């Protein structure tokens, strides 16, 4: 197997490599530190599996996933995230990801996920599976937040969590002005004017 690890933290990439290199079926592991670099590598090389961080400094991992699946619909992608809420996992699976793991996952579960996905299966942690099953079962209509891009969705949740625009910009490595532009776009798509409306919507839809 040939694997690409995409994460902006070198220590995370090195840790993942250390775990995966013990697997005899993996022969090559390459690294990308951001979304643009990953997409450039994917356009030139074939990978059996891509490990993709959901939070990247240039392009949202959700947008990278969307681009990958548009150009390479059969590409297997395992999303890695610090977010434990199941709506993140559900969103990535709907977009075509083969699996979703949080970064506090034990190495044994990472190995299990990689092997299951390589064999053609899907993988999510058992702790998320039941909640996701209920969400899918009750997903009869497309909610407003499904109209947002990956980066817009990410920023919407940060705003709803009460984070100031400057703090959001710092976490995502973009300017406060850019975050403000995203906020305006989110509000327009959601048909809202105030942060309080956004907070109420997120709470009602189980996004917080």
Secondary structure in CASP SS format (residue, H / E / C, confidence):
PFRMAT SS
TARGET T0000
AUTHOR 0000-0000-0000
METHOD secondary structure of the structure
MODEL  1
X C 1.00
X E 1.00
X E 1.00
X E 1.00
X E 1.00
X E 1.00
X C 1.00
X C 1.00
X C 1.00
X H 1.00
X H 1.00
X H 1.00
X H 1.00
X H 1.00
X H 1.00
X H 1.00
X H 1.00
X H 1.00
X H 1.00
X H 1.00
X C 1.00
X C 1.00
X C 1.00
X C 1.00
X C 1.00
X C 1.00
X C 1.00
X E 1.00
X E 1.00
X E 1.00
X E 1.00
X E 1.00
X C 1.00
X C 1.00
X H 1.00
X H 1.00
X H 1.00
X H 1.00
X H 1.00
X H 1.00
X H 1.00
X H 1.00
X H 1.00
X H 1.00
X C 1.00
X C 1.00
X C 1.00
X C 1.00
X E 1.00
X E 1.00
X E 1.00
X E 1.00
X E 1.00
X C 1.00
X C 1.00
X C 1.00
X C 1.00
X C 1.00
X C 1.00
X C 1.00
X H 1.00
X H 1.00
X H 1.00
X H 1.00
X H 1.00
X H 1.00
X H 1.00
X H 1.00
X H 1.00
X H 1.00
X H 1.00
X C 1.00
X C 1.00
X C 1.00
X C 1.00
X C 1.00
X E 1.00
X E 1.00
X E 1.00
X E 1.00
X E 1.00
X C 1.00
X C 1.00
X C 1.00
X C 1.00
X H 1.00
X H 1.00
X H 1.00
X H 1.00
X H 1.00
X H 1.00
X H 1.00
X H 1.00
X H 1.00
X C 1.00
X C 1.00
X C 1.00
X C 1.00
X E 1.00
X E 1.00
X E 1.00
X E 1.00
X C 1.00
X C 1.00
X C 1.00
X C 1.00
X H 1.00
X H 1.00
X H 1.00
X H 1.00
X H 1.00
X H 1.00
X H 1.00
X H 1.00
X H 1.00
X H 1.00
X H 1.00
X H 1.00
X C 1.00
X C 1.00
X C 1.00
X C 1.00
X E 1.00
X E 1.00
X C 1.00
X H 1.00
X H 1.00
X H 1.00
X H 1.00
X H 1.00
X H 1.00
X H 1.00
X H 1.00
X H 1.00
X H 1.00
X H 1.00
X H 1.00
X C 1.00
X C 1.00
X C 1.00
X C 1.00
X C 1.00
X C 1.00
X H 1.00
X H 1.00
X H 1.00
X H 1.00
X C 1.00
X C 1.00
X H 1.00
X H 1.00
X H 1.00
X H 1.00
X H 1.00
X H 1.00
X H 1.00
X H 1.00
X H 1.00
X H 1.00
X H 1.00
X C 1.00
X C 1.00
X C 1.00
X C 1.00
X H 1.00
X H 1.00
X H 1.00
X H 1.00
X H 1.00
X H 1.00
X H 1.00
X H 1.00
X C 1.00
X C 1.00
X C 1.00
X H 1.00
X H 1.00
X H 1.00
X H 1.00
X H 1.00
X H 1.00
X H 1.00
X H 1.00
X H 1.00
X H 1.00
X H 1.00
X H 1.00
X H 1.00
X H 1.00
X H 1.00
X C 1.00
X C 1.00
X C 1.00
X C 1.00
X H 1.00
X H 1.00
X H 1.00
X H 1.00
X H 1.00
X H 1.00
X H 1.00
X H 1.00
X H 1.00
X H 1.00
X C 1.00
X C 1.00
X C 1.00
X C 1.00
END
